[in-house]
Amino acid sequence: MFRFGMKEKILQSFRSRMLITLDKITKTVFKKYYLIWPEIDWFYNKSFEDYLKIFNEYNGFNAYRRYILLQLLRLVEDVPGDTAECGVYKGASSWLILAANSANKRIPNKIHHMFDSFEGLSKPKEVDGIHWKEGDLKAREEEVIENLKPFKGKFKIYKGWIPYRFQEVKYLKFSFVHIDVDLYQPTFDSIAFFYDRVNDGGIILCDDYGFSSCPGATKAINEFLEDKPEKMIYLPVGGGFIIKGLRTSEDIDLSQFIKEAINVRQTA
């Protein structure tokens, strides 16, 4: 027991030193980069780990946003309405949404509606910056259908450029909408169409919000919500969401409090 305890302490000390070294490296390379402590319970969630492996994302960079999506879906279990996704790619996000729908015993039989051109991104505009180019993120519809086989009969795919097929669901109401189209115009078209069709308590999640690689998407969301009571809750790993019908304050400016704190220290 003593030896095991000492071994664990030595290993923990080594990990701490390595984390400090990694922090220095990342801040040297990226200037602004914040590591997090590795003792996070969901890192060891076996079923979520297996899900990531299905989509070859176990060694990728999307795990945090995938897990946040899964957690946010818990908030709409009692909210009536179908679910939707704008920008499907290979179906990883839709897989989680369908899993939540299928597990929902309180409001069963929600249908998931999926919109994608399956031709990649449309041509970016100046507002979209330089990160993306036309045709990026292209995926095959057949691959998506294969990936979502466990949920056969619980989803509908609308192949075509956004927003041309939105009218086919104009009489439906929704509890959860996931927007992941990266560019200004399809992002604006998506939130503009679905906002009034989301029931109170429902969630609109924009995967691209707050990314410097997707300035157009962030601008589109902010412009649309400018005169709305809801404001985007900016997630620390990228992306943002609103809860329909819940008034949200503007982003809190800490600068005035920082100045006061500095003055207090200087006069102490």
TORKOL-951585 format. One record per residue: residue number from 1; residue in three letters; z, x negated, y negated of N, C-alpha, C in turn. Coordinates in steps of 0.001 Angstrom, whole numbers, always signed. Each point is the difference from the previous one (the first is absolute). Layout:
N
   num   residu       n_w       n_u       n_v      ca_w      ca_u      ca_v       c_w       c_u       c_v
   NUM      ALA         Z         X         Y         Z         X         Y         Z         X         Y
...
//
This chain:
268
   num   residu       n_w       n_u       n_v      ca_w      ca_u      ca_v       c_w       c_u       c_v
     1      MET        +0      -845     +1211        +0      +845     -1211        +0      -870     -1246
     2      PHE      +820     -1060        -6       +73      -893     -1156     -1344      -684      -232
     3      ARG      -604      -471     +1123     -1277      -693      -136     -1073      +938      -533
     4      PHE        -5     +1228      +511      -986      +983      -452      +162      +287     -1492
     5      GLY     +1255      +131      -439      +254      +261     -1414      -464     -1138      -878
     6      MET      +274     -1232      +425      -433     -1162      -760     -1522       -87       -53
     7      LYS      -641      +298     +1113     -1461       -41       +56      -613     +1007      -966
     8      GLU      +570     +1195       -33      -491     +1035      -910      +192      -407     -1460
     9      LYS     +1127      -618      -299      +260      -429     -1377      -977     -1090      -422
    10      ILE      -274      -930      +904      -954     -1072      -297     -1399      +577      -226
    11      LEU      -379      +942      +878     -1311      +639      -128      -105      +785     -1300
    12      GLN     +1057      +724      -366       +13      +767     -1243      -108      -922     -1207
    13      SER      +684     -1128       +38       -65      -970     -1088     -1409      -562      -138
    14      PHE      -638      -286     +1141     -1374      -518        -6      -962     +1021      -599
    15      ARG      +163     +1267      +404      -865     +1060      -524      +167      +151     -1508
    16      SER     +1230       -98      -476      +259      +122     -1438      -686     -1119      -763
    17      ARG       +83     -1227      +529      -658     -1133      -656     -1515      +163        +6
    18      MET      -525      +507     +1120     -1438      +230      +102      -460     +1059      -991
    19      LEU      +825     +1051      -174      -346     +1072      -930       -43      -522     -1430
    20      ILE      +950      -857      -348       +15      -608     -1336     -1243      -863      -199
    21      THR      -374      -760     +1030     -1199      -837       -69     -1256      +870      -157
    22      LEU       -86     +1084      +780     -1142      +912       -99       -90      +624     -1382
    23      ASP     +1158      +341      -569       +29      +581     -1338      -579      -971     -1026
    24      LYS      +361     -1265      +109      -521     -1016      -923     -1512      -168      +167
    25      ILE      -462       +10     +1250     -1433      -162      +270      -798     +1171      -565
    26      THR      +464     +1223      +304      -741     +1170      -460       -31       +99     -1521
    27      LYS     +1093      -353      -655       +16       +56     -1469      -857     -1110      -606
    28      THR      -163     -1100      +711      -890     -1060      -462     -1455      +437      +111
    29      VAL      -329      +646     +1114     -1390      +403      +246      -368     +1248      -792
    30      PHE      +873     +1014       +17      -333     +1296      -589      +688      +270     -1332
    31      LYS      +861      -891      -450      +724      +136     -1269     +1030     +1128       +50
    32      LYS      -467     +1216      +252      +907     +1145       +73       -43      +585     +1403
    33      TYR     +1030      -268      +771       +41      +517     +1366     +1460       +70      +443
    34      TYR      +394     +1180      +486     +1390      +195      +387      +102      +213     +1505
    35      LEU      +670      -916      +668      +282      +182     +1413     +1169      +968      +168
    36      ILE      +146      +544     +1195     +1147      +872      +269      +772      -565     +1184
    37      TRP     +1244      +446      +133      +825      -439     +1115      -583      +536     +1303
    38      PRO       +20      -799     +1054      -632      +413     +1257      +843      +941      +859
    39      GLU     +1252      +261      -413      +875      +835      +833      -232     +1484      -300
    40      ILE     -1217      +456      +225      -371     +1389      -252      -173      +701     +1339
    41      ASP      +708     +1114      +197       +12      +653     +1307     -1391      +398      +488
    42      TRP      -847      +535      -914     -1277      +518      +483      -942     -1100      +481
    43      PHE      +285     -1245      -357      -793     -1110      +533       +52       -18     +1531
    44      TYR     +1070      +573      +567      +217       -41     +1440      -211     +1369      +645
    45      ASN      -727      +871      -708      -331     +1319      +527     -1189      -154      +955
    46      LYS      +273       +88     +1295     -1016      -291     +1012     -1194      +942       -89
    47      SER      +253     +1294      -167     -1109      +955       -39      -892      -235     -1221
    48      PHE      +598      -360     -1137      -805      -281     -1188      -792     -1296      +192
    49      GLU      +611      -958      +645      -686     -1254      +313     -1213      +264      +893
    50      ASP      +173      +871      +986     -1109      +348      +892     -1107      +715      -767
    51      TYR      +387      +860      -929      -999      +676      -844      -828     -1020      -786
    52      LEU      +661      -981      -608      -723     -1018      -766     -1000      -740      +884
    53      LYS      +373      -244     +1235      -887      -723      +913     -1240      +816      +356
    54      ILE      +128     +1320       +26     -1157      +860      +277     -1109      -252     -1015
    55      PHE      +396      -217     -1245      -972      -199     -1080      -121     -1473      -419
    56      ASN      +465      -901      +859       -90     -1444      -270      +625      -370     -1345
    57      GLU     +1138      +641      -309      +671      -263     -1273     +1363      -664      +188
    58      TYR      +291      -410     +1217     +1302      -617      +247      +159     -1282      -814
    59      ASN     -1073      -751      -149       +24     -1232      -795      -689      +183     -1350
    60      GLY      -113     +1231      -448      -660      +294     -1262      +984      +128     -1148
    61      PHE      -458      +637     -1069      +795       +96     -1225      +320     +1440      -402
    62      ASN      -240      +943      +894      +172     +1405      -349     +1229      +656      +613
    63      ALA      +789      -756      +761     +1107      +612      +741      +981      +732      -905
    64      TYR      +339      -585     -1146      +969      +630      -899      -509     +1354      -476
    65      ARG     -1264       +40      -423      -543     +1255      -519      -164     +1027     +1113
    66      ARG      -318      -447     +1198       -78      +933     +1119     +1372      +623      +280
    67      TYR     +1030      -820       -38     +1337      +522      +302      +481      +949     -1097
    68      ILE      -321      -313     -1245      +350      +905     -1097      -711     +1337      +158
    69      LEU     -1272       -32      +368      -741     +1237      +259      +699      +832     +1060
    70      LEU      +398      -640     +1075      +684      +706     +1084     +1296      +636      -476
    71      GLN      +748      -702      -844     +1270      +532      -500      -223     +1150      -990
    72      LEU     -1001      -119      -850      -266     +1067      -973      -408     +1298      +683
    73      LEU      -656      -112     +1135      -405     +1201      +731     +1197      +832      +438
    74      ARG     +1154      -630      +142     +1207      +726      +387      +417      +998     -1078
    75      LEU      -372      -270     -1256      +401      +860     -1111      -755     +1322       -36
    76      VAL     -1119       +92      +708      -822     +1213      -104       +38      +833     +1281
    77      GLU      +959      -254      +859       +84      +756     +1250      +112     +1498      -254
    78      ASP      +731      +389     -1056      +200     +1414      -302      -949      +528     -1068
    79      VAL      -951      -811      -420      -948      +433     -1032     -1237      +565      +690
    80      PRO      -356     +1248      -285     -1185      +579      +648     -1280      -629      -529
    81      GLY     -1035       +64      +801     -1301      -514      -411      -497     -1103      +924
    82      ASP     -1309      -138       +35      -629     -1042      +799      +184     -1366      -646
    83      THR      -554     -1026      +622       +29     -1352      -550     -1435      -482      -193
    84      ALA      -166     -1021      -839     -1344      -511      -274       +58     -1484      -298
    85      GLU     -1117      -667      +268      -141     -1401      -376     -1385      -221      -592
    86      CYS       -20      -674     -1143     -1245      -378      -668      -165     -1509      +160
    87      GLY      -965      -411      +796      -156     -1406      +331      +701      -282     +1312
    88      VAL      -732       +54     +1089      +601       -25     +1336       -24     -1394      +621
    89      TYR     -1029      -771      -288      -258     -1297      +610       +29      +155     +1532
    90      LYS      +889      -673      +707       +11       +78     +1462     +1008     +1013      +539
    91      GLY      +687      +695      -915      +872     +1083      +426     +1461      -353      +194
    92      ALA      +430     -1182      -457     +1392      -417      +218      +991      +912      -712
    93      SER      -288      +353     -1235      +907      +888      -741       -54     +1423      +548
    94      SER     -1200      +450      +312      -134     +1348      +570      +737      +111     +1331
    95      TRP       +44     -1088      +769      +735        -1     +1266     +1467      +351      -233
    96      LEU      +608      -615     -1020     +1407      +278      -309      +184     +1428      -504
    97      ILE      -912      +454      -832       +94     +1367      -524      -109     +1010     +1142
    98      LEU      -923      -247      +902      -164      +888     +1154     +1207       -51      +929
    99      ALA      +601     -1181      +135     +1207      -111      +814     +1124      +851      -595
   100      ALA      +147       -61     -1321     +1035      +801      -674      -296     +1491      +139
   101      ASN     -1262      +374      -163      -379     +1408      +159      +310      +490     +1414
   102      SER      -320      -840      +977      +197      +387     +1402     +1476       +99      +363
   103      ALA      +827      -813      -650     +1440        +6      +276      +729     +1117      -740
   104      ASN      -682      +655      -934      +620     +1025      -839      +136     +1308      +783
   105      LYS     +1226      +325      +342      +263     +1246      +739      +305     +1161      -946
   106      ARG      +268      -307     -1262      +366     +1047      -964     -1244      +694      -546
   107      ILE     -1048      -778      -296     -1277      +573      -429     -1088      -644      +865
   108      PRO      -174      +502     +1208      -994      -596      +899     -1426      +377      -404
   109      ASN      -944      -653      +627     -1425      +337      -136      -595      -326     -1366
   110      LYS      +593      -963      -712      -657      -476     -1212     -1271      -738      +397
   111      ILE     -1064      +245      -739     -1271      -689      +236      -143     -1131     -1021
   112      HIS      -501     -1127      +448      -209     -1160      -863     -1484      -108      -349
   113      HIS      -291       -56     -1307     -1375       -22      -503      -314     -1390      -541
   114      MET     -1082      -606      +496      -301     -1402      -282     -1372      -132      -673
   115      PHE       +16      -659     -1167     -1217      -141      -795      -378     -1477      -133
   116      ASP     -1225      -316      +387      -483     -1384      -106     -1522       -13      +113
   117      SER      -617      -937      -708     -1455      -143       +83      -411      -717     +1282
   118      PHE      +887      -828      +512      -270      -908     +1115     -1174      -932      -313
   119      GLU      -195      -231     -1283      -997      -968      -471      +653     -1071      -862
   120      GLY     +1321       -70       +23      +712      -951      -844      +167      +536     -1396
   121      LEU      +426      -868      -902      +237      +415     -1382     -1308      +269      -726
   122      SER       +67      +917      -961     -1127      +185      -912       -29     -1179      -977
   123      LYS      -971       -34      -850      -145     -1130      -920     +1125       +11     -1030
   124      PRO      +797     -1072       -71     +1097       -41      -983      -535       -10     -1433
   125      LYS      +829      +579      -889      -326       -34     -1429      +790     -1129      -664
   126      GLU      -261      -215     -1265      +690     -1074      -721     +1512      +177       +59
   127      VAL      +460     +1238       -55     +1432      +280        +4      +658      -416     +1317
   128      ASP      -794      -178     +1045      +527      -334     +1316      +201     -1497      +216
   129      GLY      -363      -817      -984      +211     -1432      +138     -1028      -652      +911
   130      ILE      +353     -1163      +519      -965      -805      +748      +360      -192     +1466
   131      HIS     +1085      +607      +447      +469      -246     +1373      -917      +615     +1045
   132      TRP      -504     +1220      -287      -776      +747      +983     -1493       -44      -296
   133      LYS      -788      +198     +1059     -1447      +153      -183      -486     +1175      +841
   134      GLU     -1157      +488      -341      -564     +1157      +696      -121      -291     +1499
   135      GLY      +455      +951      +811       -83      -145     +1448     +1230      -584      +660
   136      ASP      +948      -498      -790     +1242      -523      +580      +746     +1112      +746
   137      LEU      +784      -380      +992      +862      +907      +764      -791     +1055      +775
   138      LYS     -1152      -404      +477      -816      +923      +790      +557      +111     +1407
   139      ALA       +67     +1211      +506      +461      +241     +1366      -881     +1072      +625
   140      ARG       +12       +61     +1319      -815      +973      +709      +806     +1267      +320
   141      GLU      -608     +1137      -210      +655     +1266      +310      +390       +70     +1476
   142      GLU      -851      -550      +877      +270       +37     +1432     +1277      -786      +344
   143      GLU      +220     -1097      -717     +1205      -795      +233     +1252      +773      -395
   144      VAL       -93      +725     -1107     +1135      +812      -453      +325     +1084     +1028
   145      ILE     -1014      +680      +473      +204     +1054      +996      +648      -570     +1261
   146      GLU      -441     -1189      +405      +577      -654     +1175     +1465      -348      -243
   147      ASN      +299      -526     -1195     +1379      -390      -322      +943     +1200       -48
   148      LEU      -550     +1162      -328      +844     +1190      -165       -57      +940     +1203
   149      LYS      -441      -510     +1125      -104      +821     +1215     +1298      +709      +392
   150      PRO     +1177      -649      -205     +1243      +712      +374      +209     +1293      -775
   151      PHE      -738      +193     -1094      +212     +1171      -861     -1249      +892       -47
   152      LYS      -771       -43     +1053     -1237      +784       +64      +273     +1475      -275
   153      GLY      -827      +584      -862      +144     +1406      -351      +924      +267     -1168
   154      LYS      +643     -1063      -509      +956      +174     -1093      -507      -553     -1334
   155      PHE     -1251      -430       -28      -557      -540     -1242     -1467      +395      -148
   156      LYS      -449       -61     -1235     -1409      +241      -322      -493     -1142      -884
   157      ILE     -1194      -465      +275      -601     -1081      -781     -1124      +559      -848
   158      TYR       +14      -367     -1296     -1040      +432      -946      -732     -1258      -466
   159      LYS     -1102      -296      +650      -746     -1206      -321      -861      +223     -1241
   160      GLY      +147      -884      -985      -775      +128     -1238      +739      -652     -1153
   161      TRP      -696      -207     -1083      +610      -638     -1171      +957      +960      -682
   162      ILE     +1142      -515      -383      +971      +781      -777      -573      +209     -1395
   163      PRO        +7     +1251      -508      +753     +1190      +432      -856     +1094      +623
   164      TYR     -1193      -310      +482      -981     +1034      +311      +423     +1006     +1064
   165      ARG      +866      -359      +910      +388      +942     +1055     +1383      +620      -223
   166      PHE      +613      -324     -1137     +1305      +586      -302       -53     +1524       -33
   167      GLN     -1107      +563      -448       -92     +1456      -158      +194      +750     +1316
   168      GLU      -166      -700     +1105      +171      +648     +1296     +1465      +304      +310
   169      VAL      +916      -585      -783     +1431      +278      +210      +638      +560     -1279
   170      LYS      -815      +531      -885      +520      +419     -1307      +981     +1163       +75
   171      TYR        -7      +752     +1087      +923     +1131      +117     +1262      -350      +800
   172      LEU      +126     -1250      +399     +1170      -413      +770     +1100      -547      -898
   173      LYS     +1213       -14      +518     +1133      -634      -677      +485     -1162      +874
   174      PHE      +658      -961      -666      +330     -1243      +690     +1462      -392      -228
   175      SER      +533      -731      +968     +1365      -507      -109       +21     -1507      -226
   176      PHE     -1076      -679      +382       -50     -1459      -130     -1455      -427      -152
   177      VAL      -252      -824     -1025     -1346      -531      -241       +94     -1508      -196
   178      HIS      -765      -722      +760       -37     -1465       -91     -1340      -425      -603
   179      ILE       +61      -689     -1137     -1208      -450      -698      -108     -1509      +126
   180      ASP     -1097      -466      +594      -181     -1428      +250     -1480      -346      -140
   181      VAL      -495       +89     -1218     -1440      -210      -237      -280     -1147      -975
   182      ASP     +1041      -667      -483       -86     -1301      -669      -618       -12     -1401
   183      LEU      -913      +907      -275      -756       -28     -1249      +380     +1159      -922
   184      TYR      -354      -143     -1274      +388      +978     -1021      -521     +1404      +293
   185      GLN     -1317      +148      +110      -578     +1341       +35      +424      +815     +1214
   186      PRO      -100      -534     +1225      +451      +817     +1140     +1502      +269        -7
   187      THR      +787      -934      -580     +1442      +247      -119      +256     +1156      -952
   188      PHE      -664       -20     -1154      +175     +1088      -978      -474     +1327      +594
   189      ASP     -1160        -9      +646      -531     +1230      +594      +947      +550     +1056
   190      SER      +642      -882      +742      +893      +432     +1082     +1262      +653      -538
   191      ILE      +675      -655      -936     +1241      +591      -508      -287     +1237      -835
   192      ALA     -1134        +6      -703      -362     +1168      -813      -231     +1233      +875
   193      PHE      -579      -210     +1166      -260     +1133      +886     +1274      +464      +709
   194      PHE      +773      -928      +529     +1117      +384      +865     +1282      +342      -748
   195      TYR      +147      -456     -1219     +1264      +203      -720      +430     +1472       -10
   196      ASP      -871      +902      -410      +351     +1420       -73      +104      +653     +1374
   197      ARG      -489      -675     +1026        +7      +563     +1346     +1166      -509      +847
   198      VAL      +814      -871      -570     +1190      -475      +702     +1174      +900      -341
   199      ASN      +672      +506     +1015     +1154      +872      -217     +1159      -786      -614
   200      ASP      +881      +708      -714     +1190      -640      -551      +804      -647     +1122
   201      GLY      +451     -1211      -259      +702      -763     +1018      -917      -882      +820
   202      GLY     -1304      +247      -106      -973      -826      +698      -176     -1347      -692
   203      ILE      -646      -923      +670      -130     -1369      -504     -1465      -394      -109
   204      ILE      -322      -677     -1100     -1282      -689      -142      +311     -1492       -59
   205      LEU      -523      -735      +964      +221     -1444       +93     -1316      -716      -261
   206      CYS       +15      -945      -935     -1181      -816      -273      +276     -1420      +485
   207      ASP      -709      -409     +1024      +232     -1302      +623      -322     -1161      -938
   208      ASP      -945      +186      -914      -510     -1104      -821      +716      -147     -1339
   209      TYR      +907      +909      -300      +637       +16     -1317      +795     -1283      -239
   210      GLY      -208      -592     -1163      +785     -1158      -401      -505     -1331      +512
   211      PHE     -1115        -6      +713      -585     -1257      +458      -957      -546     -1061
   212      SER      +141     -1286      -322      -918      -615      -967     -1419       -42      +542
   213      SER      -149      +113     +1314     -1327       +50      +609      -647     +1379      -132
   214      CYS      +789     +1003      -405      -506     +1376      -129      +372      +588     -1364
   215      PRO      -374      -666     -1097      +407      +504     -1321      -569     +1382      -308
   216      GLY     -1168      +302      +537      -604     +1306      -245      +800     +1129      +615
   217      ALA      +512      -222     +1200      +800     +1032      +667     +1271      +287      -785
   218      THR      +673     -1045      -463     +1222      +177      -789      -305      +752     -1295
   219      LYS     -1077      -375      -665      -385      +656     -1247      -313     +1471      +222
   220      ALA      -688      +304     +1085      -364     +1389      +298     +1240      +864      +193
   221      ILE      +960      -493      +761     +1230      +752      +249      +780      +210     -1290
   222      ASN      +163     -1057      -776      +763      +103     -1254      -661      +954      -978
   223      GLU     -1310       -51       -88      -712      +896      -915      +180     +1454      +421
   224      PHE      -128      +267     +1280      +123     +1380      +449     +1407      +541      -202
   225      LEU      +996      -824      +235     +1396      +462       -85      +567       -41     -1417
   226      GLU      -799      -443      -953      +501      -186     -1366      +641     +1257      -565
   227      ASP      -573     +1172      +260      +550     +1243      -537      +690      +842     +1071
   228      LYS      +341      -636     +1123      +662      +703     +1096     +1490      -365       +28
   229      PRO      +848      +882      +521     +1441      -312       +53      +328     -1103     +1013
   230      GLU      -829      -144     +1010      +237     -1043      +996      -624     -1320      -476
   231      LYS      +695     -1085      +268      -521     -1346      -258       +84      -800     +1291
   232      MET      -840      -987      +106       -53      -776     +1239     +1276      -808      +203
   233      ILE      +576       +97     +1177     +1086      -887      +415      -654     -1226      +616
   234      TYR      +145     -1116      -665      -678     -1235      +391      +788      -675     +1118
   235      LEU      -635      -193     +1127      +663      -603     +1149       -31     -1527      -104
   236      PRO     +1068      -682      +368       +87     -1449      -196      -986      -808      +829
   237      VAL      -572      +606     +1045      -981      -730      +812     -1423      +444      -314
   238      GLY      -166      +733     -1100     -1306      +519      -384      -145     +1449      +408
   239      GLY      -786      +734      -763      -136     +1430      +229      +996      +776      -836
   240      GLY      -179     +1303       -33      +904      +855      -753      -168     +1443      +429
   241      PHE      +991      +843      -332       -70     +1394      +420      +653      +911     -1025
   242      ILE      -376     +1266       +66      +682     +1046      -759      +457     +1077      +967
   243      ILE     +1050      +707      -381      +417     +1203      +707      -377     +1174      -883
   244      LYS      -873      +828      +472      -537     +1097      -812     +1122      +938      -448
   245      GLY       +16      +282     -1299      +991      +907      -558     +1290      -662      -418
   246      LEU      +132     -1304      +239     +1223      -716      -373      -282      -858     -1230
   247      ARG      +592      +402     -1137      -223      -760     -1228      +577     -1399      +153
   248      THR      -766      -960      -463      +376     -1405      +150       +19      -662     -1370
   249      SER     +1006      -821      -268       +66      -689     -1289     -1087     -1065       -92
   250      GLU      -254      -440     -1220      -887     -1140      -188      +671     -1245      +574
   251      ASP      -786     -1033      +211      +550     -1249      +521     +1093      -507      -944
   252      ILE     +1082      -488      +575     +1156      -418      -805      -230     -1401      -554
   253      ASP       +70      -134     -1313      -189     -1290      -668     +1339      -731       -70
   254      LEU       +96     -1109      +685     +1254      -748       +55      +164      -989     -1149
   255      SER     -1052      -210      -800        +3     -1096      -975     +1143      +103     -1011
   256      GLN      +280     +1223      -482     +1065      +137     -1001     +1367      -360      +584
   257      PHE      +202      +310     +1289     +1273      -311      +642      +106     -1488      +323
   258      ILE     -1132      -618      +286       -27     -1443      +255      +400      -749     -1270
   259      LYS      -562      +409     -1138      +337      -640     -1278     +1496      +114      -287
   260      GLU      +555     +1186      +260     +1423      +215      -240      +842      -873      +926
   261      ALA      -426       -93     +1264      +730      -825      +961       -18     -1468      -406
   262      ILE     -1145      -459      -494      -118     -1390      -452      +900      -248     -1205
   263      ASN       +18      +940      -920      +852      -135     -1200     +1480       -55      +370
   264      VAL      +367      +844      +987     +1410       +12      +436      +379     -1374      +591
   265      ARG      -879      -576      +778      +276     -1296      +613       +97     -1112     -1054
   266      GLN      -876       +97      -980       -24     -1041     -1014     +1237       +18      -902
   267      THR      +566     +1202      -179     +1170      +140      -872     +1320      -118      +767
   268      ALA       -95       -53     +1331     +1233       -67      +828      +647     -1374      -100
//
